């Protein structure tokens, strides 16, 4: 039983690190580009605000997961998953708003691709959620 819990915890830690690390990287890359643009129109300001609100979420979650991992006291927490999901949602929303500023067609294609990918990949992610023991 302990081995199963350890493997599940390792799997969850890797998953949370990947999601939160990816969100941080995307936010920083896009923010860097947005900060270089002058003058900013309303949509780019909205995108920057969304990214500014989103950045602390995955950063904080990554710190919590990292500190729990090095102290070997990982605790599954619904709050941690909810904050990770909220950070990912804000990141995806910020990307959509930034794309909408460039082209509404690109933003529409982005939203459609998210819907299709979610529909096709979610069953695979849920299947793979349980690590093999």
C-alpha positions as MATLAB code, in Angstrom:
seq = 'XXXXXXXXXXXXXXXXXXXXXXXXXXXXXXXXXXXXXXXXXXXXXXXXXXXXXXXXXXXXXXXXXXXXXXXXXXXXXXXXXXXXXXXXXXXXXXXXXXXXXXXXXXXXXXXXXXXXXXXXXXXXXXXXXXXXX';
ca = [
       0.000    0.000    0.000;
       2.822    2.399    0.877;
       4.522    1.707   -2.471;
       1.288    2.519   -4.328;
       0.895    5.809   -2.448;
       4.523    6.702   -3.116;
       4.197    6.054   -6.846;
       0.939    8.015   -7.013;
       2.542   10.908   -5.150;
       5.553   10.901   -7.507;
       3.194   10.857  -10.489;
       1.129   13.749   -9.113;
       4.249   15.765   -8.305;
       5.582   15.348  -11.861;
       2.201   16.274  -13.326;
       1.851   19.413  -11.200;
       5.444   20.445  -11.922;
       4.892   20.041  -15.654;
       1.617   21.988  -15.754;
       2.750   24.823  -13.500;
       6.206   25.074  -15.078;
       4.675   25.215  -18.540;
       2.245   27.960  -17.509;
       5.069   30.015  -16.002;
       7.195   29.660  -19.144;
       4.340   30.626  -21.474;
       3.349   33.615  -19.342;
       6.913   34.935  -19.138;
       7.551   34.536  -22.861;
       4.348   36.332  -23.861;
       4.731   39.030  -21.191;
       8.236   39.730  -22.465;
       6.849   40.316  -25.949;
       3.930   42.407  -24.659;
       6.179   44.649  -22.584;
       8.120   45.588  -25.727;
       5.004   46.787  -27.580;
       4.135   50.476  -27.395;
       1.470   51.826  -27.453;
      -0.720   49.098  -25.994;
      -4.318   48.854  -27.073;
      -7.143   47.715  -24.800;
      -6.915   43.998  -25.636;
      -3.182   43.834  -24.961;
      -3.669   45.624  -21.646;
      -6.355   43.068  -20.741;
      -3.997   40.233  -21.731;
      -1.225   41.721  -19.574;
      -3.588   42.041  -16.597;
      -4.734   38.427  -17.016;
      -1.118   37.245  -17.161;
      -0.232   39.404  -14.140;
      -3.077   37.764  -12.208;
      -2.162   34.310  -13.495;
       1.598   34.325  -12.809;
       1.460   34.009   -8.994;
      -0.852   30.970   -9.184;
       1.449   28.479  -10.949;
       4.494   30.011   -9.264;
       3.030   29.494   -5.812;
       1.836   25.993   -6.667;
       5.282   25.079   -7.993;
       6.908   26.332   -4.789;
       4.474   24.335   -2.636;
       5.014   21.154   -4.665;
       8.786   21.639   -4.621;
       8.971   22.214   -0.858;
       6.703   19.261   -0.171;
       8.781   17.110   -2.505;
      12.150   17.909   -0.928;
      10.744   17.433    2.561;
       9.176   14.096    1.470;
       5.805   15.197    2.842;
       3.711   15.468   -0.292;
       0.021   15.863    0.508;
      -2.669   15.588   -2.139;
      -4.683   18.756   -1.881;
      -7.813   19.774   -3.742;
      -6.784   23.392   -3.218;
      -3.481   22.774   -5.007;
      -5.258   21.170   -7.956;
      -7.837   23.973   -8.052;
      -5.141   26.670   -8.043;
      -3.220   24.804  -10.755;
      -6.377   24.580  -12.876;
      -7.140   28.264  -12.296;
      -3.593   29.232  -13.282;
      -3.812   27.133  -16.451;
      -7.219   28.621  -17.297;
      -5.928   32.176  -16.824;
      -2.896   31.360  -18.971;
      -5.065   29.964  -21.761;
      -7.390   32.970  -21.508;
      -4.497   35.419  -21.699;
      -3.160   33.676  -24.803;
      -6.613   33.871  -26.384;
      -6.950   37.588  -25.660;
      -3.474   38.312  -27.041;
      -4.293   36.322  -30.169;
      -7.629   38.131  -30.509;
      -5.716   41.398  -30.662;
      -3.601   40.076  -33.524;
      -6.419   38.389  -35.431;
      -9.871   37.219  -34.443;
      -9.470   34.329  -36.884;
      -6.316   33.181  -35.077;
      -8.113   33.462  -31.725;
     -11.072   31.485  -33.042;
      -8.750   28.788  -34.396;
      -7.042   28.706  -30.978;
     -10.332   28.236  -29.121;
     -11.468   25.521  -31.553;
      -8.135   23.706  -31.199;
      -8.412   23.826  -27.388;
     -11.923   22.341  -27.576;
     -10.886   19.602  -30.013;
      -7.724   18.775  -28.073;
      -9.661   18.646  -24.811;
     -12.279   16.368  -26.324;
      -9.698   14.014  -27.847;
      -7.006   14.078  -25.173;
      -9.008   14.202  -21.949;
      -9.931   10.487  -22.070;
      -6.271    9.615  -22.648;
      -5.156   11.844  -19.774;
      -7.737   10.320  -17.433;
      -6.642    6.806  -18.463;
      -2.992    7.642  -17.860;
      -3.742    9.412  -14.592;
      -3.199    6.244  -12.607;
       0.450    5.149  -12.702;
       1.183    1.495  -13.256;
       2.419   -0.225  -10.137;
];
